[in-house]
């Protein structure tokens, strides 16, 4: 991070990752202002309870699809982190048009704001860029295997378009930016009903309910604890690199093994049941993180067992 006092805007900042990022910046001595923008469709202001009384902190309820530069004329941003997007498959399938607009119109509005403020834009892209990958592990040079009309297309294609328009703005306007492809991240502040595997399994296990797998459960995920992810973002923000760069945990686990592990750790009486396989559900998901290791010497540190315990403690309070 630079030596000067900085000002940061986080769109989608009351969501899972965005709220953790906001807390980190509030607690940094060289950060003068943190502004969070969120439309609260999936975000939760309770995620900001620890920082809401800070003099450094401002919250603006706003949809980036309707973002107006006039609303930010009193600020001068050095960094803009764009985390404004529905990330839950359950919810983005229900709000397909909104998801596509956020990845296109919304990103365009954020780009204009970054251009006006001469701010560096760090954009939260996704491993979904790779679709159901045909190579393993996934490297940044892989173009992906995405079904543009499939049940996940609203999210996948929104993120792919966002990468394209950010790259075009960078080329045309010499805008400083970074594309970060985030792999499965978990931890406290996840929405308990958002449909992703960790909150699904942990909340079911805590209630001794069935843990539901899709198909045989042999599809894999690579789970990165949120604190590790934030550490990577902070290390990357001042690099000259534009990306894309993978950020995730290269340790791979099957969904079935994850279910068994959660039941064991939480000493749950839950059983594992199998449901019909989901269309276009990635069979294997694992990042190659050679690039970020070379760039900033980053790799995740949290053990999966410890991360599950921390996350379960959060959900105990939520339940």
HELIX and SHEET records of a PDB file:
HELIX    1   1 UNK A   16  UNK A   26  1                                  11    
HELIX    2   2 UNK A   45  UNK A   48  5                                   4    
HELIX    3   3 UNK A   64  UNK A   66  5                                   3    
HELIX    4   4 UNK A   69  UNK A   72  5                                   4    
HELIX    5   5 UNK A   89  UNK A   94  1                                   6    
HELIX    6   6 UNK A   96  UNK A  101  1                                   6    
HELIX    7   7 UNK A  102  UNK A  106  3                                   5    
HELIX    8   8 UNK A  107  UNK A  117  1                                  11    
HELIX    9   9 UNK A  127  UNK A  130  5                                   4    
HELIX   10  10 UNK A  153  UNK A  173  1                                  21    
HELIX   11  11 UNK A  197  UNK A  206  1                                  10    
HELIX   12  12 UNK A  226  UNK A  236  1                                  11    
HELIX   13  13 UNK A  255  UNK A  265  1                                  11    
HELIX   14  14 UNK A  290  UNK A  296  1                                   7    
HELIX   15  15 UNK A  304  UNK A  318  1                                  15    
SHEET    1   A 7 UNK A  57  UNK A  61  0                                        
SHEET    2   A 7 UNK A  31  UNK A  38  1                                        
SHEET    3   A 7 UNK A   6  UNK A  11  1                                        
SHEET    4   A 7 UNK A  79  UNK A  82  1                                        
SHEET    5   A 7 UNK A 120  UNK A 126  1                                        
SHEET    6   A 7 UNK A 177  UNK A 182  1                                        
SHEET    7   A 7 UNK A 243  UNK A 247  1                                        
SHEET    1   B 2 UNK A 185  UNK A 186  0                                        
SHEET    2   B 2 UNK A 224  UNK A 225  1                                        
SHEET    1   C 2 UNK A 211  UNK A 214  0                                        
SHEET    2   C 2 UNK A 272  UNK A 275  1                                        
SHEET    1   D 2 UNK A 220  UNK A 222  0                                        
SHEET    2   D 2 UNK A 252  UNK A 254 -1                                        
END                                                                             
